Amino acid sequence: MKKTIEIIWIILVILTIFAFVIGYFKYVNTSLVAILLLTTFIKAQLVIDYFMDLKSVQMKYRLIPIVWLSVTISLIAVAYYLPITT
């Protein structure tokens, strides 16, 4: 189990560095925002499953953070992709 947690941690670090590099060098466009939102979902799901240890509980308890995360990321995507008209 310790080896799995270490691998998950390395994946989280790599995905975080990827997001930082894209933001730092300002390579942001509409397709990269979708990729960043997807990597954010993956990172959060890994944290939920392994570090909050919800992987082994009933699905009804796992659905609470999954639904919250899906709604939040969807709202961020809608806010980014909808043009703001004033």
C-alpha positions in Angstrom: 0.0 0.0 0.0 2.9 2.4 0.8 4.3 1.9 -2.7 0.9 2.8 -4.2 0.6 6.0 -2.2 4.1 7.0 -3.3 3.2 6.4 -7.0 0.0 8.4 -6.6 1.9 11.2 -4.9 4.4 11.3 -7.8 1.6 11.5 -10.3 0.0 14.4 -8.4 3.3 16.2 -8.3 3.8 15.7 -12.1 0.3 16.9 -12.9 0.8 20.0 -10.6 4.1 20.9 -12.3 2.4 20.5 -15.7 -0.3 22.9 -14.7 2.2 25.4 -13.2 4.4 25.4 -16.3 1.4 26.0 -18.6 0.3 28.9 -16.4 3.8 30.3 -15.9 4.6 30.5 -19.6 1.1 31.6 -20.4 0.4 28.8 -23.0 -3.3 28.9 -22.1 -5.8 28.5 -24.9 -9.2 26.9 -25.0 -8.0 23.3 -25.6 -5.4 23.6 -22.8 -8.0 24.8 -20.4 -10.0 21.7 -21.0 -6.9 19.6 -20.4 -6.2 21.5 -17.2 -9.7 20.9 -16.0 -9.4 17.2 -16.8 -6.1 17.0 -14.9 -7.7 18.8 -12.0 -10.5 16.3 -11.9 -8.0 13.4 -12.1 -5.9 14.9 -9.3 -8.9 15.4 -7.1 -10.2 11.9 -7.7 -6.8 10.5 -6.7 -6.9 12.5 -3.5 -10.4 11.4 -2.8 -9.7 7.7 -3.4 -6.3 7.3 -1.9 -5.5 10.1 0.6 -9.1 10.4 2.0 -9.3 6.6 1.7 -12.7 6.6 0.2 -11.8 3.9 -2.3 -13.0 1.1 0.0 -16.3 2.6 1.2 -19.7 2.3 -0.3 -20.4 4.1 -3.5 -23.0 6.4 -2.0 -20.3 8.0 0.2 -17.9 8.3 -2.7 -20.5 10.0 -4.8 -20.7 13.0 -2.6 -17.3 14.4 -3.4 -17.4 13.2 -7.0 -20.7 15.0 -7.7 -19.4 18.2 -5.9 -16.2 18.0 -7.9 -18.0 17.5 -11.2 -20.4 20.4 -10.6 -17.5 22.7 -9.6 -15.4 21.8 -12.6 -18.4 22.1 -14.9 -19.2 25.5 -13.6 -15.6 26.6 -14.1 -15.7 25.3 -17.7 -19.0 27.1 -18.4 -17.6 30.4 -16.9 -14.5 30.1 -19.0 -16.1 29.1 -22.3 -19.1 31.4 -22.3 -18.2 34.9 -23.6 -19.0 37.7 -21.2 -21.0 40.4 -22.9 -21.5 43.8 -21.2 
